[in-house]
Amino acid sequence: MIKFVEKLQPFLEGSPVIKIFEDETFNEIVNVESGDVLGYVHFEDGRFTGFERLEADDGEEKQFVNPPNKNKMLETAQLFADTFIERDVHFSMLNEWSENHFMVTYEERDPTLGLQLPHTGFTLNYTSDGILTSAHIGQTEFRLEYPDIKISSEEAKRTLRKANYVELGLHIPFLDEDESRPELIYRPSHDIMSIGVDGRIERAAEFLGTEELSTENIPLVQPTSSVEEMLGVNDDLEKRADEEGSVIWIDPAADTTENEEAEALISITSNETGHFSFSNVTFEKQKDAFPLSMEMLKKRALEILELAEGTIHEKFVLEKPILVEFTEEVDGFCEDAPKGIEEDEIYPEPEPTQLFSFYRVHHGFRLEGMEAYVHVGLYTGLIRECSVTRLSPEQAAKLEKLDMKPLITLQEAEDRVFDEMEMKLARCVKNFDDAEVFTLCYLVDFPGEKGHIEKVNAHTGEVSYVETGIIKESN
């Protein structure tokens, strides 16, 4: 450990004299002189896998260095490789991830084809002045497969086009973007990941082992209760105003210390950006209790969403719910509970719930990022949680005025996208459940200076590009 400490010290700001204090949960990096905990270091089966530093809480506003100290970042990364990495790794990329957050990535390469191996090597995170904030060392165990390459990159490109890679959709900008006007757009499919070297279209849903659930339209909903009633508000609870316009209900009889605030059992927050409510009203399951029917649970979910949003039959569709599987509960869980006291007297068991997922739509197009999720108590029917992401009134008004007829044809949009695109032979993980096996595939690549096409405006033909933040990358 002494040798490891000597290796790690130069990578901490100011190169302080440090010690590593180990326990079962954390390995603390401690400044010997001050006694301050500087961060944590991680090991896996005795192998160093990374560290992160704790941010100094000095109350001072951070000043970002502009331009960023790229040379210091790259020099530190090379030193890290020389110090901690015994395998043959190569620089892959330096990019600006977000404000005052930069990343350098090194990866191993296929010894035969020279292709980068994802999830290998290491990733370092920096502030703009080149101070290292964390490091993560990737996997070192993997197996490379060399399947027969049955199609060329051009054939892969034609296969991708035939698979309807470019599709029509709606784009709703974030509220803080300069131009917040909704757009009718053509964009690359989010489901198609790659084209296999055997010509097979590889999709994200298939890779992850998930299925795209069907949706159904929502009928006109007429609630018979209020939001408060559906959350379980009763006369024994006390209503209070909380932070940021929230309203909460507490149990005034609950035991609290002098400086301890009573826990919110029910909370409702509703503003321009969304609605969020929850209910932690105590649940006591009766021995002979049966869960409510799916129809009753669904009715409750529809009613709370109608109360929160209104006219949901015009705004949302309901995803087919996945039925909760019931299992018998096992008695006696808490080894630390005092004798004679059941665990649920200390930690009340929450009521199991059924999840209902709703997606905002407009003229048949799903509005990504505009969803609602409702958790309904299986036995009580109480709304245990409801979250809704909303369009602002301004966005909703602009969306209603949007011309839904494209002036640019699908073929014209495809021509623009595929003219700038290439299919690049790459290494990719073969199976989601076995990340150690790498096979070959063709990935979409936009080698031009502007980078990856994000969308094409279906009215004007204007092309927008993804802001990757890439500052430097390997050839």
C-alpha positions as CSV (number, residue, x, y, z in Angstrom):
1,M,0.0,0.0,0.0
2,I,2.9,2.4,0.7
3,K,4.1,2.1,-3.0
4,F,0.5,2.6,-4.2
5,V,0.2,5.8,-2.0
6,E,3.5,7.1,-3.6
7,K,2.1,6.5,-7.1
8,L,-1.3,8.2,-6.3
9,Q,0.1,11.3,-4.6
10,P,1.2,13.2,-7.7
11,F,-2.3,13.0,-9.1
12,L,-3.9,14.8,-6.2
13,E,-4.1,18.6,-6.3
14,G,-1.0,20.0,-4.5
15,S,0.5,16.5,-4.2
16,P,-0.1,16.3,-0.4
17,V,1.3,13.6,1.9
18,I,-1.5,11.1,2.1
19,K,-2.6,7.8,3.8
20,I,-5.2,5.3,2.7
21,F,-7.6,4.2,5.5
22,E,-9.3,1.0,4.6
23,D,-12.5,-0.5,5.9
24,E,-15.2,-2.8,4.5
25,T,-17.1,-0.1,2.7
26,F,-14.7,2.8,1.8
27,N,-11.0,3.4,1.3
28,E,-10.5,7.0,2.3
29,I,-7.7,9.2,1.0
30,V,-6.6,11.3,4.0
31,N,-4.3,14.3,4.1
32,V,-1.7,13.3,6.8
33,E,-1.1,16.9,7.8
34,S,-4.7,18.2,8.1
35,G,-6.6,15.0,8.7
36,D,-9.1,16.0,5.9
37,V,-10.6,13.3,3.8
38,L,-9.6,14.1,0.2
39,G,-11.5,11.4,-1.6
40,Y,-11.9,7.7,-2.0
41,V,-10.0,5.0,-3.8
42,H,-11.5,1.8,-5.2
43,F,-10.1,-1.7,-5.5
44,E,-11.7,-4.9,-7.0
45,D,-10.2,-8.2,-6.0
46,G,-7.0,-6.3,-5.0
47,R,-6.8,-4.4,-8.4
48,F,-6.9,-0.6,-8.4
49,T,-10.0,0.4,-10.4
50,G,-10.1,4.2,-9.8
51,F,-10.6,7.1,-7.4
52,E,-12.5,10.3,-6.9
53,R,-11.8,13.4,-4.9
54,L,-14.2,15.2,-2.7
55,E,-15.1,18.7,-3.8
56,A,-13.9,21.4,-1.4
57,D,-16.8,23.1,0.3
58,D,-15.3,26.5,0.8
59,G,-18.3,28.5,-0.2
60,E,-16.4,30.4,-2.9
61,E,-17.7,30.6,-6.4
62,K,-15.5,28.7,-8.8
63,Q,-13.8,30.5,-11.6
64,F,-13.5,28.5,-14.8
65,V,-10.3,28.6,-16.8
66,N,-10.9,29.7,-20.3
67,P,-9.4,28.3,-22.5
68,P,-9.1,25.0,-20.7
69,N,-5.7,23.7,-19.9
70,K,-5.7,20.9,-22.5
71,N,-2.0,20.3,-22.4
72,K,-2.0,19.6,-18.6
73,M,-4.9,17.2,-19.1
74,L,-3.2,15.2,-21.8
75,E,0.1,15.1,-19.9
76,T,-1.6,13.9,-16.7
77,A,-3.4,11.2,-18.7
78,Q,-0.1,9.9,-20.2
79,L,1.5,9.9,-16.8
80,F,-1.5,8.0,-15.4
81,A,-1.1,5.4,-18.2
82,D,2.6,5.1,-17.5
83,T,2.0,4.8,-13.7
84,F,-1.0,2.5,-13.3
85,I,-1.7,0.7,-16.6
86,E,0.4,-2.3,-17.5
87,R,-1.6,-3.1,-20.6
88,D,-1.1,-1.5,-24.1
89,V,-3.5,1.4,-24.2
90,H,-3.8,4.3,-26.6
91,F,-5.3,7.8,-26.5
92,S,-8.8,7.9,-27.8
93,M,-10.4,11.2,-27.0
94,L,-10.4,14.5,-25.1
95,N,-13.8,16.1,-24.9
96,E,-15.7,18.8,-23.0
97,W,-18.5,16.9,-21.2
98,S,-20.2,19.9,-19.6
99,E,-19.3,23.2,-18.0
100,N,-16.0,22.8,-16.2
101,H,-16.0,19.1,-16.8
102,F,-13.5,17.5,-19.3
103,M,-12.7,13.9,-20.0
104,V,-9.8,12.0,-21.5
105,T,-10.2,8.4,-22.6
106,Y,-7.6,5.8,-23.3
107,E,-8.5,2.4,-24.8
108,E,-6.9,-0.9,-25.8
109,R,-6.9,-1.9,-29.4
110,D,-7.5,-5.0,-31.4
111,P,-4.0,-6.4,-32.0
112,T,-5.0,-7.6,-35.5
113,L,-7.4,-5.0,-36.8
114,G,-6.2,-2.0,-34.8
115,L,-9.8,-1.2,-33.7
116,Q,-10.5,0.5,-30.4
117,L,-12.0,-1.8,-27.7
118,P,-14.8,-0.1,-25.8
119,H,-14.9,-0.1,-22.0
120,T,-11.2,-1.0,-21.7
121,G,-8.3,1.4,-20.8
122,F,-9.3,4.2,-18.5
123,T,-11.3,7.5,-18.3
124,L,-10.1,10.6,-16.4
125,N,-12.2,13.6,-15.4
126,Y,-10.9,17.1,-15.0
127,T,-11.9,20.6,-14.2
128,S,-11.1,23.2,-16.9
129,D,-7.8,24.1,-15.2
130,G,-6.6,20.5,-15.6
131,I,-7.2,19.3,-12.0
132,L,-7.9,15.6,-11.9
133,T,-11.2,14.9,-10.1
134,S,-11.7,11.2,-10.7
135,A,-10.3,8.2,-12.6
136,H,-11.9,4.9,-13.7
137,I,-10.0,1.9,-15.0
138,G,-12.0,-0.2,-17.5
139,Q,-12.2,-3.9,-17.9
140,T,-9.1,-6.0,-18.5
141,E,-10.8,-9.4,-19.2
142,F,-12.2,-9.8,-22.7
143,R,-12.4,-12.1,-25.7
144,L,-12.2,-11.1,-29.3
145,E,-14.2,-12.9,-31.9
146,Y,-13.4,-12.6,-35.6
147,P,-16.6,-13.5,-37.5
148,D,-16.5,-13.6,-41.3
149,I,-17.1,-10.1,-42.8
150,K,-19.8,-10.9,-45.3
151,I,-20.7,-7.3,-46.4
152,S,-18.7,-4.2,-47.1
153,S,-19.2,-0.8,-45.5
154,E,-21.1,0.4,-48.5
155,E,-23.5,-2.6,-48.4
156,A,-24.0,-1.9,-44.7
157,K,-24.9,1.7,-45.6
158,R,-27.5,0.5,-48.1
159,T,-28.9,-2.0,-45.5
160,L,-29.2,0.9,-43.0
161,R,-31.1,3.0,-45.5
162,K,-33.6,0.2,-46.3
163,A,-34.2,-0.2,-42.6
164,N,-35.8,3.3,-42.4
165,Y,-33.0,4.7,-40.4
166,V,-34.3,8.2,-41.0
167,E,-37.7,8.8,-39.6
168,L,-40.2,11.7,-39.2
169,G,-40.8,13.0,-35.7
170,L,-41.3,16.0,-33.4
171,H,-38.6,17.9,-31.6
172,I,-39.4,19.9,-28.4
173,P,-36.5,22.0,-27.3
174,F,-35.7,22.5,-23.6
175,L,-37.1,25.6,-22.0
176,D,-33.7,27.1,-21.5
177,E,-32.7,26.8,-25.2
178,D,-32.5,30.1,-27.1
179,E,-35.0,28.8,-29.7
180,S,-37.8,27.0,-28.0
181,R,-40.0,26.5,-31.0
182,P,-41.2,22.9,-31.6
183,E,-40.1,21.5,-35.0
184,L,-41.3,18.8,-37.4
185,I,-38.1,17.0,-38.1
186,Y,-36.4,14.0,-39.7
187,R,-33.9,12.3,-37.4
188,P,-31.9,9.1,-37.2
189,S,-33.6,6.1,-35.5
190,H,-32.8,5.7,-31.8
191,D,-33.4,2.0,-31.9
192,I,-31.0,0.9,-34.6
193,M,-27.5,0.5,-33.0
194,S,-25.4,-1.0,-35.9
195,I,-25.3,-3.3,-38.8
196,G,-23.7,-6.7,-38.2
197,V,-20.9,-7.8,-40.5
198,D,-23.3,-10.5,-41.6
199,G,-25.8,-7.9,-42.7
200,R,-28.1,-8.2,-39.8
201,I,-29.8,-5.0,-38.4
202,E,-28.9,-4.8,-34.7
203,R,-31.5,-3.0,-32.6
204,A,-31.2,-1.6,-29.0
205,A,-34.4,-3.3,-27.8
206,E,-33.2,-6.7,-28.9
207,F,-29.7,-6.1,-27.5
208,L,-31.1,-5.1,-24.1
209,G,-33.6,-8.0,-24.1
210,T,-36.6,-5.7,-23.9
211,E,-39.7,-5.5,-26.0
212,E,-41.5,-2.4,-27.3
213,L,-44.8,-2.5,-25.4
214,S,-48.0,-1.5,-27.2
215,T,-50.0,1.6,-26.3
216,E,-53.7,2.3,-26.2
217,N,-55.7,5.5,-26.5
218,I,-57.3,6.9,-23.4
219,P,-61.1,7.5,-23.2
220,L,-62.6,10.6,-21.7
221,V,-61.9,10.5,-17.9
222,Q,-64.2,12.0,-15.3
223,P,-62.6,11.9,-11.8
224,T,-64.8,11.2,-8.8
225,S,-62.2,12.2,-6.2
226,S,-59.8,15.1,-5.5
227,V,-56.0,14.8,-5.7
228,E,-55.8,15.0,-1.9
229,E,-58.3,12.2,-1.5
230,M,-56.5,10.0,-4.0
231,L,-53.2,10.5,-2.0
232,G,-54.9,9.6,1.3
233,V,-55.2,13.0,3.0
234,N,-57.3,12.7,6.2
235,D,-58.3,14.8,9.2
236,D,-55.5,13.4,11.3
237,L,-52.9,15.0,9.1
238,E,-51.7,18.7,9.3
239,K,-51.2,20.7,6.1
240,R,-48.1,22.9,5.7
241,A,-46.5,24.9,3.0
242,D,-43.0,23.6,2.0
243,E,-40.1,24.7,-0.2
244,E,-40.6,25.8,-3.8
245,G,-44.4,26.0,-3.7
246,S,-44.9,22.5,-2.4
247,V,-47.7,21.5,-0.1
248,I,-47.1,18.8,2.4
249,W,-49.1,16.9,5.1
250,I,-47.5,15.7,8.3
251,D,-48.6,13.6,11.3
252,P,-48.6,16.2,14.2
253,A,-48.5,13.3,16.7
254,A,-45.3,11.8,15.3
255,D,-42.3,11.7,17.7
256,T,-39.7,14.3,16.7
257,T,-36.8,15.9,18.5
258,E,-36.6,19.6,19.1
259,N,-34.5,20.4,16.0
260,E,-36.0,17.7,13.8
261,E,-38.7,18.5,11.3
262,A,-41.7,16.2,10.9
263,E,-41.5,13.9,7.9
264,A,-43.8,14.7,5.0
265,L,-46.3,11.8,4.6
266,I,-47.9,13.4,1.6
267,S,-46.5,16.0,-0.8
268,I,-47.8,17.8,-3.9
269,T,-45.7,20.0,-6.2
270,S,-47.2,21.5,-9.3
271,N,-45.7,24.2,-11.6
272,E,-45.0,25.1,-15.2
273,T,-42.5,22.3,-15.7
274,G,-44.5,19.4,-14.2
275,H,-46.4,17.8,-11.4
276,F,-45.0,15.5,-8.6
277,S,-46.9,14.0,-5.7
278,F,-46.3,11.1,-3.3
279,S,-48.0,9.4,-0.4
280,N,-46.2,7.6,2.4
281,V,-49.3,7.1,4.4
282,T,-48.7,3.9,6.5
283,F,-49.8,0.7,4.9
284,E,-50.9,-2.3,7.0
285,K,-51.7,-5.4,4.9
286,Q,-54.5,-7.5,6.3
287,K,-54.0,-11.3,6.1
288,D,-57.1,-11.9,4.0
289,A,-56.5,-8.9,1.7
290,F,-56.4,-9.3,-2.1
291,P,-54.9,-6.9,-4.6
292,L,-57.3,-4.7,-6.6
293,S,-58.1,-5.7,-10.1
294,M,-56.1,-4.2,-13.0
295,E,-59.1,-2.3,-14.2
296,M,-59.6,-0.6,-10.8
297,L,-55.9,0.2,-10.6
298,K,-55.9,1.6,-14.1
299,K,-59.0,3.7,-13.3
300,R,-57.2,5.2,-10.4
301,A,-54.1,6.0,-12.5
302,L,-56.2,7.7,-15.2
303,E,-58.1,9.8,-12.7
304,I,-55.0,11.2,-10.9
305,L,-53.5,12.1,-14.3
306,E,-56.7,13.8,-15.4
307,L,-56.7,15.8,-12.2
308,A,-53.0,16.7,-12.7
309,E,-53.1,17.5,-16.4
310,G,-56.7,17.6,-17.8
311,T,-58.0,16.4,-21.2
312,I,-55.5,13.5,-21.0
313,H,-57.5,11.7,-23.7
314,E,-56.2,14.3,-26.2
315,K,-52.7,14.4,-24.9
316,F,-51.5,11.0,-23.8
317,V,-51.5,7.3,-24.7
318,L,-51.1,4.5,-22.1
319,E,-48.4,1.9,-22.4
320,K,-49.5,-1.6,-21.8
321,P,-48.7,-2.2,-18.1
322,I,-46.5,-5.0,-17.0
323,L,-48.5,-6.9,-14.3
324,V,-46.8,-7.1,-10.9
325,E,-46.0,-10.6,-9.9
326,F,-47.1,-11.4,-6.4
327,T,-44.8,-13.4,-4.0
328,E,-45.4,-14.6,-0.5
329,E,-43.6,-12.5,2.1
330,V,-41.1,-14.1,4.4
331,D,-41.4,-13.5,8.1
332,G,-38.5,-12.3,10.2
333,F,-36.0,-10.2,8.2
334,C,-34.1,-7.9,10.5
335,E,-31.3,-9.5,12.5
336,D,-30.6,-6.2,14.3
337,A,-34.1,-5.7,15.6
338,P,-34.5,-6.1,19.4
339,K,-36.1,-9.3,20.5
340,G,-39.9,-9.1,20.6
341,I,-40.0,-6.3,18.0
342,E,-40.8,-7.0,14.4
343,E,-38.9,-5.3,11.6
344,D,-42.0,-3.6,10.2
345,E,-42.4,-1.8,13.5
346,I,-39.1,-0.1,12.9
347,Y,-39.2,0.1,9.1
348,P,-42.8,0.0,7.9
349,E,-43.1,-2.1,4.7
350,P,-44.2,0.1,1.8
351,E,-47.3,-0.9,-0.1
352,P,-46.5,-2.7,-3.4
353,T,-47.6,-0.8,-6.4
354,Q,-48.6,-1.2,-10.0
355,L,-46.8,1.2,-12.4
356,F,-48.6,2.9,-15.3
357,S,-46.6,4.8,-18.0
358,F,-48.1,7.5,-20.2
359,Y,-46.6,9.2,-23.2
360,R,-47.5,12.6,-24.5
361,V,-48.4,12.6,-28.2
362,H,-49.3,15.1,-30.9
363,H,-50.9,14.0,-34.1
364,G,-49.6,10.5,-33.5
365,F,-46.0,11.5,-32.8
366,R,-44.6,10.8,-29.4
367,L,-43.0,13.8,-27.6
368,E,-39.8,12.5,-26.2
369,G,-39.2,13.6,-22.6
370,M,-42.8,14.4,-22.0
371,E,-44.0,11.4,-19.9
372,A,-46.1,10.7,-16.9
373,Y,-45.6,7.8,-14.4
374,V,-48.2,6.7,-11.8
375,H,-47.7,4.2,-9.0
376,V,-50.9,2.9,-7.6
377,G,-51.1,1.0,-4.3
378,L,-52.1,-2.6,-5.1
379,Y,-54.3,-3.0,-2.0
380,T,-55.5,0.5,-1.0
381,G,-55.7,2.1,-4.5
382,L,-53.9,5.1,-3.1
383,I,-51.6,7.0,-5.5
384,R,-48.2,6.3,-4.0
385,E,-46.4,8.5,-6.6
386,C,-47.3,10.5,-9.6
387,S,-44.8,12.4,-11.8
388,V,-45.6,14.4,-14.9
389,T,-43.3,16.3,-17.2
390,R,-45.2,19.2,-18.9
391,L,-45.0,21.4,-21.9
392,S,-44.9,25.0,-20.9
393,P,-47.9,27.1,-21.9
394,E,-45.7,28.8,-24.5
395,Q,-44.5,25.5,-25.9
396,A,-48.0,24.1,-26.0
397,A,-49.3,27.1,-27.9
398,K,-46.5,26.9,-30.5
399,L,-47.0,23.2,-30.9
400,E,-50.7,23.8,-31.7
401,K,-49.7,26.2,-34.5
402,L,-47.1,23.9,-36.0
403,D,-47.7,22.8,-39.6
404,M,-47.7,19.0,-39.4
405,K,-47.2,18.6,-43.2
406,P,-43.5,18.2,-44.2
407,L,-42.2,20.3,-47.1
408,I,-39.1,18.2,-47.4
409,T,-39.6,14.6,-48.5
410,L,-38.2,11.6,-46.7
411,Q,-36.0,10.8,-49.7
412,E,-34.5,14.4,-49.6
413,A,-33.8,14.0,-45.9
414,E,-32.2,10.6,-46.4
415,D,-30.0,11.9,-49.2
416,R,-28.7,14.6,-46.9
417,V,-28.0,12.3,-44.0
418,F,-26.5,9.5,-46.0
419,D,-24.3,11.8,-48.1
420,E,-22.5,12.8,-44.9
421,M,-22.4,9.4,-43.4
422,E,-20.1,6.4,-43.5
423,M,-20.3,3.0,-41.9
424,K,-17.2,2.2,-39.9
425,L,-15.9,-1.2,-38.9
426,A,-15.7,-1.4,-35.2
427,R,-15.6,-3.6,-32.1
428,C,-18.8,-3.9,-30.2
429,V,-20.1,-5.9,-27.2
430,K,-21.7,-9.1,-28.5
431,N,-24.2,-9.7,-25.7
432,F,-25.6,-7.3,-23.1
433,D,-25.3,-10.0,-20.4
434,D,-21.7,-10.8,-21.3
435,A,-19.7,-7.6,-21.8
436,E,-16.4,-9.5,-22.1
437,V,-17.0,-10.8,-25.6
438,F,-16.4,-8.4,-28.5
439,T,-17.5,-9.0,-32.0
440,L,-17.4,-6.9,-35.2
441,C,-20.1,-4.6,-36.5
442,Y,-20.5,-1.5,-38.6
443,L,-21.3,1.7,-36.7
444,V,-22.6,5.0,-38.1
445,D,-19.9,7.6,-38.5
446,F,-20.0,11.2,-39.7
447,P,-16.3,12.0,-40.5
448,G,-16.9,15.6,-41.6
449,E,-15.9,18.5,-39.5
450,K,-19.5,19.3,-38.5
451,G,-20.0,15.8,-36.9
452,H,-23.1,13.7,-36.3
453,I,-26.4,14.9,-37.8
454,E,-29.0,15.3,-35.1
455,K,-32.0,16.3,-37.2
456,V,-33.2,17.8,-40.5
457,N,-36.0,20.4,-40.3
458,A,-38.9,18.9,-42.3
459,H,-40.1,22.4,-43.5
460,T,-36.8,24.3,-44.2
461,G,-34.3,21.5,-44.7
462,E,-32.0,23.1,-42.1
463,V,-29.5,20.5,-40.7
464,S,-28.6,20.5,-37.0
465,Y,-25.6,18.6,-35.6
466,V,-24.9,16.9,-32.3
467,E,-22.7,19.0,-29.9
468,T,-20.2,16.2,-29.0
469,G,-17.8,18.5,-27.2
470,I,-14.9,16.6,-28.9
471,I,-11.7,18.6,-28.7
472,K,-9.2,16.0,-29.9
473,E,-9.5,12.4,-30.9
474,S,-7.3,9.7,-32.4
475,N,-7.4,8.9,-36.1
